[in-house]
Amino acid sequence: MRAVRVTRFGEPDVLAVDTVADPEPAAGQVLVDVRMSGVAYGDVIVRSGRHPMPLPWIPGIEVGGQVVAVGPDADDALLGRTVVATTVGQAGGYAERAVAPAAYTFPVPDGLALDVALTVFQAGAMARGLLRVMRLSGEDTVLVTAAAGRIGSLLVQTAKAAGARVLGAAGREKLSAVAEFGADHAIDYTAADWPDQVRELTGGRGADLVLDAVGGETAARALAATADGGGRFGLYGFASGEWPVLDAQTVGRRGLTVSGPLGILFRTTDAEQRDDAEQALAAAAQGVVTPRIHARLPLERAADAHRELQERRSVGAIVLTT
């Protein structure tokens, strides 16, 4: 089969299509004939060498396609179904076939396009889970950075569906998309005074709940825009390549709660994580959330997909097709 294989870490050009043996499903696994795979920022981080995996490595955490074989102890009812799934070992998805745990393989709801299901089942589940562990209330004002991204856009929509007021922060060229996702206010986080804008929009208080995936200076400014006396600040990524430096005295003096909600989410039960994915798919099927697909590219253009992500040109998700 054809697959995108990485034999050394580096710039996007290390992503090269090669011919490799078909994988085989082990106990509790299924084999998916992949029609499309999701491109996640985590793939970019690993490929660059910032969080290396054993080589050779085939990227790809999320796949969509048809189940063509099941291993021992896997549900035979999945055979022949069109599904979305996460890959075994969080790798192997940029390929014509991939293995996935049967327990985290989801039939696509009737009437839902495969590319929509692919881009929402994992990212939408993460959005739901992050907001849950951050104790979202319909009375909250929520600030989301990278609000035009794959997960950020779904955070905006999910928080709005829960009744919260949402401020979406992104680069100037993406503000119209943030507004389209339903944010009450779209804020240019390249502007020096953007935390002051958040304060102005909240009557001087700041945001009750903040979720940041950028890190670095953006996270530091988002912390400045968090409400004193009970504001909740959650770090769930570092797309900038840097985690922010947090001053414990400042956090304590201002009365903030700072957490790593993704780490909490990953430690919830399998049943809770499955439920988040199923609810995300249901919300997409009902039109409650609508993921935006920035580009659909063939496997041979995986390097272009990574460039779009790392240079922050994408709005929404990027999908590779086989």
C-alpha positions in Angstrom: 0.0 0.0 0.0 1.0 3.7 -0.3 1.8 5.6 2.8 3.5 8.8 3.9 6.6 7.7 5.7 9.1 9.8 7.7 12.6 8.5 8.1 14.2 11.6 9.6 12.7 14.6 11.4 12.8 18.1 10.0 10.9 20.4 7.6 7.7 19.3 5.8 9.7 17.8 2.9 10.6 14.8 5.0 7.1 13.6 4.4 7.4 11.2 1.5 5.0 8.7 -0.1 6.5 5.2 0.0 5.2 1.6 -0.6 4.9 -0.4 2.7 3.2 -3.6 3.7 -0.4 -3.6 4.7 -1.0 -3.6 8.4 -3.0 -6.5 10.0 -5.4 -6.0 12.9 -4.5 -7.6 16.2 -6.9 -8.6 19.0 -9.4 -5.9 19.6 -8.5 -4.0 16.4 -10.0 -3.3 13.0 -8.4 -2.7 9.6 -9.8 0.4 7.8 -9.6 0.9 4.1 -8.7 4.6 4.4 -10.5 7.1 2.2 -9.3 10.2 4.1 -7.2 11.0 7.1 -7.1 14.1 9.4 -4.0 16.3 9.7 -3.5 17.4 13.3 -1.0 19.9 14.7 0.4 17.1 16.8 1.6 15.6 13.5 3.5 18.8 12.8 5.1 18.8 16.2 6.3 15.2 15.9 7.5 15.6 12.3 9.6 18.7 13.3 11.4 16.7 16.0 10.0 18.6 18.9 8.3 15.4 20.3 10.0 12.6 18.3 8.5 9.1 17.8 10.5 6.0 16.8 11.5 6.0 13.1 10.4 5.2 10.5 7.1 6.8 11.3 3.8 7.1 9.5 1.8 10.1 10.8 -1.9 10.2 11.2 -4.2 9.9 14.3 -7.6 10.0 12.6 -8.9 8.1 9.7 -12.2 7.6 7.9 -13.2 4.8 5.6 -14.6 1.3 5.5 -13.7 -1.5 7.9 -12.4 -4.4 5.7 -11.2 -6.8 8.5 -11.6 -7.3 12.2 -9.1 -8.9 14.6 -10.0 -11.4 17.3 -12.3 -10.0 20.1 -13.3 -7.1 17.9 -17.0 -6.4 17.1 -17.9 -8.3 13.9 -20.8 -5.8 13.3 -18.1 -3.2 12.3 -17.1 -5.2 9.2 -18.2 -3.4 6.1 -19.3 -0.2 8.0 -18.2 3.3 7.0 -16.4 4.6 10.1 -14.2 7.2 11.7 -11.5 6.0 14.1 -8.3 6.8 15.9 -5.2 4.8 14.9 -3.4 2.4 17.0 -0.4 4.1 18.7 -1.7 7.5 17.3 0.2 6.8 14.1 -0.3 5.2 10.7 -3.2 7.2 9.3 -1.5 8.8 6.3 -1.9 5.6 4.4 -4.3 3.6 2.2 -4.9 1.2 5.1 -4.6 1.6 8.9 -5.4 -0.3 12.1 -7.6 1.2 14.8 -8.9 0.0 18.2 -12.4 -1.3 17.7 -13.3 0.4 21.0 -12.6 3.8 19.4 -14.1 3.2 16.0 -17.4 4.9 15.3 -19.9 4.3 12.5 -20.7 7.5 10.6 -24.3 8.6 11.3 -26.7 8.4 8.4 -26.6 11.5 6.2 -23.3 12.8 7.6 -20.5 13.3 5.1 -17.4 11.3 5.9 -15.1 14.3 5.8 -17.4 16.1 8.3 -17.5 13.1 10.5 -13.7 12.8 10.3 -13.1 16.4 11.3 -15.6 16.5 14.1 -15.4 13.1 16.0 -12.1 13.7 17.7 -11.8 17.5 17.6 -15.4 17.9 18.6 -15.0 15.4 21.4 -11.9 17.3 22.6 -13.9 20.6 22.6 -16.7 19.0 24.6 -14.3 17.4 27.0 -12.2 20.5 27.5 -15.2 22.7 28.3 -16.5 20.0 30.7 -13.4 19.7 32.7 -13.1 23.5 32.8 -16.6 23.6 34.3 -18.3 25.6 31.6 -21.5 27.4 32.6 -24.0 29.0 30.4 -23.4 32.2 32.4 -19.7 32.3 31.5 -17.8 34.6 29.2 -15.4 32.3 27.4 -12.2 33.4 25.6 -10.8 31.0 23.0 -7.4 31.6 21.4 -6.7 30.1 17.9 -10.4 30.3 17.5 -10.2 29.8 13.7 -8.4 26.5 14.1 -9.6 22.9 13.9 -10.4 22.6 17.6 -10.8 26.3 18.4 -13.6 26.7 15.9 -15.5 23.8 17.6 -14.8 25.2 21.0 -16.5 28.4 19.9 -19.5 26.5 18.5 -19.8 24.2 21.5 -19.6 26.9 24.1 -22.2 29.0 22.2 -24.5 26.0 22.0 -24.2 25.7 25.8 -25.4 29.4 26.2 -22.1 31.0 27.0 -20.9 34.3 25.6 -17.8 33.7 23.5 -14.9 35.9 22.5 -12.7 34.3 19.8 -9.1 35.5 19.3 -7.2 34.9 16.1 -5.0 36.7 13.6 -6.6 39.6 11.7 -7.0 37.7 8.4 -9.1 35.0 10.2 -11.5 37.3 12.2 -14.3 37.0 9.7 -14.2 33.2 10.0 -14.3 33.4 13.8 -17.4 35.5 13.5 -18.9 32.9 11.2 -18.3 30.2 13.7 -20.6 32.2 16.1 -18.3 34.1 18.4 -20.0 37.2 19.9 -16.8 39.1 19.3 -13.7 38.3 17.2 -10.5 39.8 18.5 -7.2 40.3 16.7 -4.6 38.8 19.0 -1.8 40.3 17.0 -2.8 43.7 18.4 -0.8 44.8 21.3 -3.8 45.9 23.4 -6.0 42.9 22.8 -6.2 41.9 26.5 -7.5 45.4 27.1 -10.2 44.9 24.5 -11.3 41.7 26.4 -11.5 43.8 29.6 -13.6 46.4 27.8 -16.0 43.9 26.4 -16.5 42.3 29.8 -17.0 45.5 31.8 -13.5 45.5 33.2 -13.8 42.0 34.6 -12.1 39.8 32.0 -13.1 36.4 30.7 -14.4 33.8 33.2 -13.0 30.8 31.3 -10.0 31.0 29.0 -8.7 28.2 26.8 -5.3 28.6 25.0 -3.6 26.3 22.5 -0.9 28.8 21.3 1.3 29.2 24.4 4.2 31.7 24.5 3.3 35.4 24.5 -0.2 34.7 23.3 -0.9 32.6 26.4 0.7 35.3 28.7 -1.7 37.9 27.2 -4.6 35.6 27.5 -3.8 35.1 31.2 -3.8 38.9 31.5 -7.4 38.9 30.0 -8.6 36.3 32.6 -11.0 37.5 35.3 -9.5 38.2 38.7 -11.1 36.5 41.6 -12.1 33.2 40.1 -11.2 33.2 36.4 -10.2 29.7 35.1 -7.3 29.6 32.6 -6.7 26.3 30.7 -3.5 25.5 28.7 -4.1 22.7 26.2 -1.3 23.3 23.6 1.7 25.2 22.5 1.4 25.8 18.8 3.9 28.6 19.1 6.5 26.1 20.2 6.8 27.6 23.7 4.8 27.0 26.9 4.2 30.3 28.8 6.2 31.2 31.9 3.7 31.5 34.7 4.4 33.6 37.8 2.9 31.8 40.9 2.8 35.1 42.9 0.7 36.8 40.2 -1.6 33.8 39.9 -2.1 33.7 43.6 -2.6 37.4 44.0 -5.1 37.6 41.2 -7.1 34.6 42.5 -6.8 32.6 39.2 -7.1 28.9 38.7 -4.6 27.6 36.1 -4.9 24.0 34.8 -3.9 21.6 32.1 -7.4 20.5 31.0 -6.1 18.2 28.2 -4.1 16.2 30.7 -7.3 15.9 32.8 -9.3 14.9 29.8 -6.9 12.1 28.8 -7.3 10.6 32.2 -11.1 10.4 32.1 -12.6 7.0 31.6 -12.8 5.3 28.1 -16.6 5.5 28.4 -16.5 9.2 29.0 -14.2 9.8 26.0 -16.3 7.5 23.8 -19.4 9.5 24.9 -17.8 12.8 24.0 -17.0 11.5 20.4 -20.5 10.1 20.0 -22.1 13.3 21.2 -19.8 15.3 18.8 -20.9 13.2 15.9 -24.6 13.6 16.9 -24.2 17.3 17.2 -22.7 17.5 13.7 -25.5 15.3 12.3 -28.0 17.7 13.9 -26.3 20.8 12.6 -25.4 22.1 16.1 -21.7 22.2 15.2 -20.3 22.5 11.7 -16.6 21.9 11.2 -14.9 23.9 8.5 -12.6 22.1 6.1 -9.7 24.3 4.9 -8.4 21.9 2.3 -8.6 18.4 0.9 -5.3 17.3 -0.4 -3.9 13.9 -1.8 -1.4 11.9 0.2 1.3 13.2 -2.1 0.7 16.7 -0.8 1.1 15.9 2.9 4.1 18.4 3.0 1.8 21.2 1.8 -0.8 20.3 4.4 1.9 20.6 7.1 3.1 23.9 5.7 -0.5 25.3 5.9 -0.7 24.3 9.6 2.7 25.4 10.8 2.5 28.7 9.0 -1.0 29.3 10.5 -2.7 29.8 7.1 -5.4 27.2 7.7 -8.9 28.0 8.9 -10.5 24.8 10.2 -9.3 21.3 9.4 -7.1 19.8 6.6 -7.9 16.4 5.2 -5.7 14.0 3.2 -7.4 11.8 0.6 -6.1 8.5 -0.7 
